[in-house]
Amino acid sequence: MSSRYKSYSPYVSPFDPCTPIRVKTYSTPPNLYMGFQPKNLQQFTPQEALRAGTLWKAFYDPYYSPYERVKGDDPE
């Protein structure tokens, strides 16, 4: 299975007035790697499904910002 997080290096102009972001990352959804929906997939309860945004656990993909701190990190 491929990684759900991809990254690329955009072109950085020498005349760019802002500090460039040298590596950009993005997340791809799990349904991209599943050719078809198999039978009997595990399901969330109705309340959990409303919070998760999907009924099936295999399609759940929480979003974590690359700028979020990992829990337990000390503030600088």
Biotite code that builds the C-alpha atoms (Angstrom):
import biotite.structure as struc

atoms = struc.array([
    struc.Atom([0.000, 0.000, 0.000], chain_id="A", res_id=1, res_name="MET", atom_name="CA", element="C"),
    struc.Atom([1.268, 3.455, -0.831], chain_id="A", res_id=2, res_name="SER", atom_name="CA", element="C"),
    struc.Atom([1.769, 6.159, 1.756], chain_id="A", res_id=3, res_name="SER", atom_name="CA", element="C"),
    struc.Atom([-1.267, 8.389, 2.283], chain_id="A", res_id=4, res_name="ARG", atom_name="CA", element="C"),
    struc.Atom([1.004, 11.403, 2.724], chain_id="A", res_id=5, res_name="TYR", atom_name="CA", element="C"),
    struc.Atom([2.769, 12.706, -0.356], chain_id="A", res_id=6, res_name="LYS", atom_name="CA", element="C"),
    struc.Atom([5.268, 15.523, -0.721], chain_id="A", res_id=7, res_name="SER", atom_name="CA", element="C"),
    struc.Atom([6.789, 17.548, -3.530], chain_id="A", res_id=8, res_name="TYR", atom_name="CA", element="C"),
    struc.Atom([9.271, 20.371, -3.994], chain_id="A", res_id=9, res_name="SER", atom_name="CA", element="C"),
    struc.Atom([7.807, 23.377, -5.855], chain_id="A", res_id=10, res_name="PRO", atom_name="CA", element="C"),
    struc.Atom([9.878, 25.772, -7.923], chain_id="A", res_id=11, res_name="TYR", atom_name="CA", element="C"),
    struc.Atom([11.423, 28.522, -5.800], chain_id="A", res_id=12, res_name="VAL", atom_name="CA", element="C"),
    struc.Atom([12.064, 31.764, -7.637], chain_id="A", res_id=13, res_name="SER", atom_name="CA", element="C"),
    struc.Atom([15.120, 33.806, -6.671], chain_id="A", res_id=14, res_name="PRO", atom_name="CA", element="C"),
    struc.Atom([12.870, 36.893, -6.880], chain_id="A", res_id=15, res_name="PHE", atom_name="CA", element="C"),
    struc.Atom([10.165, 35.589, -4.531], chain_id="A", res_id=16, res_name="ASP", atom_name="CA", element="C"),
    struc.Atom([9.540, 38.279, -1.872], chain_id="A", res_id=17, res_name="PRO", atom_name="CA", element="C"),
    struc.Atom([8.302, 35.741, 0.701], chain_id="A", res_id=18, res_name="CYS", atom_name="CA", element="C"),
    struc.Atom([10.204, 33.009, 2.472], chain_id="A", res_id=19, res_name="THR", atom_name="CA", element="C"),
    struc.Atom([9.710, 29.926, 0.285], chain_id="A", res_id=20, res_name="PRO", atom_name="CA", element="C"),
    struc.Atom([8.209, 26.651, 1.441], chain_id="A", res_id=21, res_name="ILE", atom_name="CA", element="C"),
    struc.Atom([10.705, 24.160, 0.044], chain_id="A", res_id=22, res_name="ARG", atom_name="CA", element="C"),
    struc.Atom([8.704, 20.957, 0.630], chain_id="A", res_id=23, res_name="VAL", atom_name="CA", element="C"),
    struc.Atom([4.914, 20.820, 0.504], chain_id="A", res_id=24, res_name="LYS", atom_name="CA", element="C"),
    struc.Atom([2.919, 17.828, 1.764], chain_id="A", res_id=25, res_name="THR", atom_name="CA", element="C"),
    struc.Atom([-0.651, 16.701, 1.229], chain_id="A", res_id=26, res_name="TYR", atom_name="CA", element="C"),
    struc.Atom([-2.860, 13.810, 2.287], chain_id="A", res_id=27, res_name="SER", atom_name="CA", element="C"),
    struc.Atom([-4.660, 11.449, -0.083], chain_id="A", res_id=28, res_name="THR", atom_name="CA", element="C"),
    struc.Atom([-7.955, 9.799, 0.956], chain_id="A", res_id=29, res_name="PRO", atom_name="CA", element="C"),
    struc.Atom([-8.026, 6.066, 1.782], chain_id="A", res_id=30, res_name="PRO", atom_name="CA", element="C"),
    struc.Atom([-10.693, 5.311, -0.854], chain_id="A", res_id=31, res_name="ASN", atom_name="CA", element="C"),
    struc.Atom([-8.062, 6.076, -3.514], chain_id="A", res_id=32, res_name="LEU", atom_name="CA", element="C"),
    struc.Atom([-6.271, 2.837, -2.657], chain_id="A", res_id=33, res_name="TYR", atom_name="CA", element="C"),
    struc.Atom([-9.351, 0.609, -2.478], chain_id="A", res_id=34, res_name="MET", atom_name="CA", element="C"),
    struc.Atom([-10.445, -0.588, -5.927], chain_id="A", res_id=35, res_name="GLY", atom_name="CA", element="C"),
    struc.Atom([-13.927, -1.563, -4.785], chain_id="A", res_id=36, res_name="PHE", atom_name="CA", element="C"),
    struc.Atom([-15.852, -1.610, -1.536], chain_id="A", res_id=37, res_name="GLN", atom_name="CA", element="C"),
    struc.Atom([-15.665, -5.145, -0.109], chain_id="A", res_id=38, res_name="PRO", atom_name="CA", element="C"),
    struc.Atom([-18.584, -6.759, 1.691], chain_id="A", res_id=39, res_name="LYS", atom_name="CA", element="C"),
    struc.Atom([-18.926, -6.707, 5.467], chain_id="A", res_id=40, res_name="ASN", atom_name="CA", element="C"),
    struc.Atom([-16.675, -3.733, 6.218], chain_id="A", res_id=41, res_name="LEU", atom_name="CA", element="C"),
    struc.Atom([-16.560, -2.699, 9.865], chain_id="A", res_id=42, res_name="GLN", atom_name="CA", element="C"),
    struc.Atom([-18.977, 0.134, 10.624], chain_id="A", res_id=43, res_name="GLN", atom_name="CA", element="C"),
    struc.Atom([-19.072, 2.937, 13.151], chain_id="A", res_id=44, res_name="PHE", atom_name="CA", element="C"),
    struc.Atom([-22.093, 3.318, 15.388], chain_id="A", res_id=45, res_name="THR", atom_name="CA", element="C"),
    struc.Atom([-24.484, 6.008, 14.089], chain_id="A", res_id=46, res_name="PRO", atom_name="CA", element="C"),
    struc.Atom([-23.194, 8.561, 16.624], chain_id="A", res_id=47, res_name="GLN", atom_name="CA", element="C"),
    struc.Atom([-19.536, 7.820, 15.801], chain_id="A", res_id=48, res_name="GLU", atom_name="CA", element="C"),
    struc.Atom([-20.305, 7.926, 12.066], chain_id="A", res_id=49, res_name="ALA", atom_name="CA", element="C"),
    struc.Atom([-21.727, 11.448, 12.387], chain_id="A", res_id=50, res_name="LEU", atom_name="CA", element="C"),
    struc.Atom([-18.532, 12.581, 14.138], chain_id="A", res_id=51, res_name="ARG", atom_name="CA", element="C"),
    struc.Atom([-16.219, 10.754, 11.717], chain_id="A", res_id=52, res_name="ALA", atom_name="CA", element="C"),
    struc.Atom([-18.063, 11.772, 8.545], chain_id="A", res_id=53, res_name="GLY", atom_name="CA", element="C"),
    struc.Atom([-18.260, 8.207, 7.216], chain_id="A", res_id=54, res_name="THR", atom_name="CA", element="C"),
    struc.Atom([-20.036, 4.994, 8.143], chain_id="A", res_id=55, res_name="LEU", atom_name="CA", element="C"),
    struc.Atom([-17.124, 2.681, 7.368], chain_id="A", res_id=56, res_name="TRP", atom_name="CA", element="C"),
    struc.Atom([-13.961, 2.582, 9.480], chain_id="A", res_id=57, res_name="LYS", atom_name="CA", element="C"),
    struc.Atom([-11.789, 1.745, 6.444], chain_id="A", res_id=58, res_name="ALA", atom_name="CA", element="C"),
    struc.Atom([-12.703, 5.101, 4.858], chain_id="A", res_id=59, res_name="PHE", atom_name="CA", element="C"),
    struc.Atom([-12.069, 7.219, 7.960], chain_id="A", res_id=60, res_name="TYR", atom_name="CA", element="C"),
    struc.Atom([-9.202, 9.642, 7.476], chain_id="A", res_id=61, res_name="ASP", atom_name="CA", element="C"),
    struc.Atom([-8.624, 12.169, 10.253], chain_id="A", res_id=62, res_name="PRO", atom_name="CA", element="C"),
    struc.Atom([-6.923, 15.375, 9.172], chain_id="A", res_id=63, res_name="TYR", atom_name="CA", element="C"),
    struc.Atom([-3.862, 16.501, 11.068], chain_id="A", res_id=64, res_name="TYR", atom_name="CA", element="C"),
    struc.Atom([-2.344, 19.816, 10.081], chain_id="A", res_id=65, res_name="SER", atom_name="CA", element="C"),
    struc.Atom([1.404, 19.663, 9.487], chain_id="A", res_id=66, res_name="PRO", atom_name="CA", element="C"),
    struc.Atom([1.634, 22.739, 11.719], chain_id="A", res_id=67, res_name="TYR", atom_name="CA", element="C"),
    struc.Atom([-0.041, 21.108, 14.729], chain_id="A", res_id=68, res_name="GLU", atom_name="CA", element="C"),
    struc.Atom([2.191, 20.186, 17.615], chain_id="A", res_id=69, res_name="ARG", atom_name="CA", element="C"),
    struc.Atom([2.423, 16.560, 18.600], chain_id="A", res_id=70, res_name="VAL", atom_name="CA", element="C"),
    struc.Atom([0.828, 15.931, 21.993], chain_id="A", res_id=71, res_name="LYS", atom_name="CA", element="C"),
    struc.Atom([3.412, 16.058, 24.716], chain_id="A", res_id=72, res_name="GLY", atom_name="CA", element="C"),
    struc.Atom([5.664, 18.620, 22.999], chain_id="A", res_id=73, res_name="ASP", atom_name="CA", element="C"),
    struc.Atom([6.900, 21.365, 25.285], chain_id="A", res_id=74, res_name="ASP", atom_name="CA", element="C"),
    struc.Atom([6.109, 24.935, 24.169], chain_id="A", res_id=75, res_name="PRO", atom_name="CA", element="C"),
    struc.Atom([9.149, 26.909, 23.166], chain_id="A", res_id=76, res_name="GLU", atom_name="CA", element="C"),
])
